[in-house]
Amino acid sequence: MTKYIALDELMPKDPERLARIAAKKAELENAIQLYELRKKCGKSQEAVAASLGVTQKRISEIEHSGNLEFETLRKFVAALGGTIEVRAIFEGSEPIPFTLA
């Protein structure tokens, strides 16, 4: 009888490798969130591009970027008709919200 070994058992538990995997996972999750947000708002990449004065290709790059600049994210959300809210959180106190139009 053949014994199967899971791939993760063969790979060493290298902390640097695990950190790279976690970072890539976060990138993919961010890309999916921007895509789903745009779809939920009923906008095409072309429509968002026209609102921002950029190309459809640039919108695709933004959606697939794992390391967006905050200003780019703010503009993307604004093109969808939304705003960004940031909260400063300190231990022992209520969050302090900041709305960025």
C-alpha positions in Angstrom: 0.0 0.0 0.0 1.3 3.5 -1.0 1.8 6.0 1.8 1.1 9.6 0.9 2.8 12.5 2.6 1.3 15.9 2.7 3.3 18.6 0.9 3.5 20.8 4.0 5.2 17.9 5.9 7.9 17.9 3.3 8.5 21.6 3.4 10.6 23.0 6.2 8.9 25.4 8.6 11.0 28.3 7.6 9.7 31.5 9.3 10.8 33.7 6.4 9.0 31.4 3.9 5.9 31.4 6.0 6.0 35.3 6.2 6.3 35.5 2.4 3.3 33.2 2.1 1.3 35.3 4.5 2.2 38.5 2.7 1.2 37.0 -0.7 -2.1 35.8 0.8 -2.8 39.3 2.1 -2.1 40.7 -1.4 -4.5 38.3 -3.0 -7.2 39.0 -0.4 -6.9 42.8 -1.0 -7.1 42.3 -4.7 -10.3 40.2 -4.3 -11.8 42.9 -2.0 -11.3 45.7 -4.4 -12.7 43.7 -7.3 -15.7 42.6 -5.3 -16.3 46.2 -4.0 -16.2 47.5 -7.6 -18.6 44.8 -8.8 -21.0 45.4 -5.8 -21.1 49.1 -6.8 -22.0 48.0 -10.3 -19.0 49.7 -11.9 -16.8 48.4 -14.7 -13.0 49.0 -14.7 -13.6 51.4 -17.6 -16.1 53.4 -15.6 -13.8 53.7 -12.6 -10.9 54.6 -14.9 -12.9 57.4 -16.5 -13.8 58.8 -13.1 -10.1 58.8 -12.1 -8.8 60.0 -15.4 -6.6 56.9 -15.8 -6.6 53.8 -18.1 -8.6 50.6 -17.6 -5.2 48.9 -17.4 -4.3 51.1 -14.4 -7.5 50.1 -12.6 -6.6 46.4 -13.2 -3.1 47.1 -11.8 -4.7 48.8 -8.7 -7.0 45.9 -8.1 -4.1 43.4 -8.4 -1.7 45.4 -6.2 -1.0 44.1 -2.8 0.7 47.2 -1.6 -1.6 50.2 -2.4 -0.8 53.7 -1.4 -3.5 55.1 0.9 -4.2 58.0 -1.5 -4.8 55.5 -4.4 -7.2 53.5 -2.3 -9.0 56.7 -1.2 -9.4 57.8 -4.9 -10.5 54.3 -5.9 -13.2 54.2 -3.2 -14.3 57.8 -4.0 -14.7 56.8 -7.7 -17.2 54.2 -6.5 -19.1 56.8 -4.5 -17.6 56.0 -1.1 -15.3 57.4 1.5 -12.6 55.9 3.7 -12.8 55.9 7.5 -9.7 55.4 9.5 -9.8 54.8 13.3 -7.0 55.5 15.7 -7.1 52.8 18.4 -5.4 53.2 21.8 -5.5 50.7 24.6 -8.1 51.7 27.2 -9.9 54.2 25.2 -12.6 54.4 22.5 -11.5 54.4 18.8 -11.1 57.9 17.3 -12.6 57.9 13.7 -11.2 60.0 10.9 -13.2 60.3 7.7 -11.2 61.1 4.6 -13.2 62.4 1.7 
